[in-house]
């Protein structure tokens, strides 16, 4: 991870001129410390579920003496898993300034007692309060579903949004339904072509001229990832739980009325 002093200009992206760096730490560099506030850690983790400027792969924490002793991804908290180190958190402060931090900042605060600038902390907590977060009852209902049932729930969210007429949504649903049998371990190899087609659907969605609304892309992408996770039996159940929960929160964040579908979680 590159090092930048807190509150220096963020210069990686020319379009983000005026943004300020926060939390770009590096081994051997000093940084402010304080006991981590649970509310701040929870807010950082919640914001990390909506990262921007995604990387190719993940950055590990070089502050940890033994990287294998502390997992930065997935980060376990409150019955959920968070994948840190693959993007950035962007929040706007009360003075309208934008802050750019790596998603690893949640790990830095929780495990290394890094103390971010107060204005950044206030902005993160404010943004996190506005993000949907499934309660314990909904998470328990989701946990009781099988991976295939969680995939169907994601597909129902897309159908219930009344945007199935969107060309991209129609293509994505058709590809997902064709690849659904790949979740069955005994049939996984039969559906390699369908799995590859799903990847093409997600790539095509990046075209802003033909792409879907952000929440629809997120929900469908998570459904696609559930099918891809079927390639690894060891993590399919946990992965499908996290991905389905993220899909639900994405749709709710988009302000879409899927109340009838959500009744299954009550």
Secondary structure, DSSP 8 states (H G I E B T S, - for coil): ---B-TTSB--S-GGGTT-EE--B--TT----B----HHHHHHHHHHHTT-BS--SS----TTSSSTTTS-SSSEEETTEEE--SSSEEEEE-TTS-EEEEETTHHHHHHHH-B---HHHHHHHHHHHHHS----HHHHHHHHTS-HHHHHHHHHHHHHHTT-TTSHHHHHHHHHHHHHGGGGSGGGGGGGHHHHHHHHHHHHHTT-TTT---HHHHHHHHHHHHHHHHTT-HHHHHHHHHHHHHHHHHHHHHTT---HHHHGGG-
